[in-house]
Amino acid sequence: MTTERMATLAKAKAMIRTLDSAPDPHGRARAIYADLGRISGWSKPEEARIMAFSQWLATRPPPGELKEQCRALLKTLD
């Protein structure tokens, strides 16, 4: 795992911890997606998970579901 990938995952985990108190939880989740999308070197299955997360976010899910889905995504990438 590259240093850049490790740093991005650590940043995403920190952003998830404060997701519930964020003024714009959807914006925070989109920022997590954007950070993950900037990293190259994901495997095809990892890229597919990241894209599926993006598509799910586009449905504007309830804020209460964001934290759980963000954590699930990171668990598959870690």
C-alpha positions as semicolon CSV with decimal commas, in nm:
position;residue;x (nm);y (nm);z (nm)
1;M;0,000;0,000;0,000
2;T;0,142;0,336;-0,100
3;T;0,200;0,619;0,143
4;E;-0,048;0,835;-0,047
5;R;-0,316;0,568;-0,022
6;M;-0,252;0,518;0,350
7;A;-0,274;0,893;0,411
8;T;-0,596;0,922;0,212
9;L;-0,757;0,634;0,400
10;A;-0,649;0,786;0,733
11;K;-0,795;1,123;0,631
12;A;-1,120;0,955;0,524
13;K;-1,147;0,774;0,858
14;A;-1,102;1,103;1,041
15;M;-1,370;1,265;0,824
16;I;-1,608;0,979;0,900
17;R;-1,563;1,021;1,275
18;T;-1,706;1,373;1,253
19;L;-1,961;1,300;0,981
20;D;-2,261;1,313;1,217
21;S;-2,174;1,663;1,337
22;A;-2,079;1,801;0,996
23;P;-2,288;2,097;0,875
24;D;-2,329;1,916;0,540
25;P;-2,296;1,539;0,588
26;H;-2,359;1,470;0,218
27;G;-2,086;1,716;0,125
28;R;-1,849;1,544;0,367
29;A;-1,929;1,204;0,214
30;R;-1,873;1,346;-0,136
31;A;-1,537;1,483;-0,019
32;I;-1,440;1,136;0,100
33;Y;-1,533;0,998;-0,241
34;A;-1,340;1,274;-0,419
35;D;-1,027;1,207;-0,213
36;L;-1,046;0,835;-0,286
37;G;-1,101;0,905;-0,655
38;R;-0,780;1,107;-0,679
39;I;-0,567;0,809;-0,584
40;S;-0,440;0,586;-0,861
41;G;-0,353;0,222;-0,825
42;W;-0,683;0,085;-0,701
43;S;-0,760;-0,265;-0,821
44;K;-1,056;-0,309;-1,057
45;P;-1,281;-0,443;-0,776
46;E;-1,181;-0,149;-0,553
47;E;-1,253;0,098;-0,832
48;A;-1,593;-0,067;-0,879
49;R;-1,671;-0,028;-0,507
50;I;-1,571;0,338;-0,514
51;M;-1,791;0,399;-0,820
52;A;-2,083;0,213;-0,660
53;F;-2,043;0,436;-0,354
54;S;-2,053;0,743;-0,578
55;Q;-2,369;0,621;-0,746
56;W;-2,527;0,551;-0,408
57;L;-2,436;0,903;-0,291
58;A;-2,604;1,047;-0,599
59;T;-2,935;0,906;-0,471
60;R;-2,913;1,149;-0,175
61;P;-2,955;0,881;0,094
62;P;-3,070;0,980;0,442
63;P;-2,789;1,136;0,647
64;G;-2,822;0,858;0,904
65;E;-2,701;0,603;0,650
66;L;-2,390;0,791;0,538
67;K;-2,156;0,695;0,821
68;E;-2,231;0,324;0,797
69;Q;-2,181;0,315;0,420
70;C;-1,862;0,521;0,435
71;R;-1,721;0,285;0,695
72;A;-1,820;-0,018;0,489
73;L;-1,644;0,126;0,185
74;L;-1,324;0,199;0,375
75;K;-1,328;-0,146;0,530
76;T;-1,316;-0,298;0,182
77;L;-1,031;-0,068;0,078
78;D;-0,816;-0,097;0,390
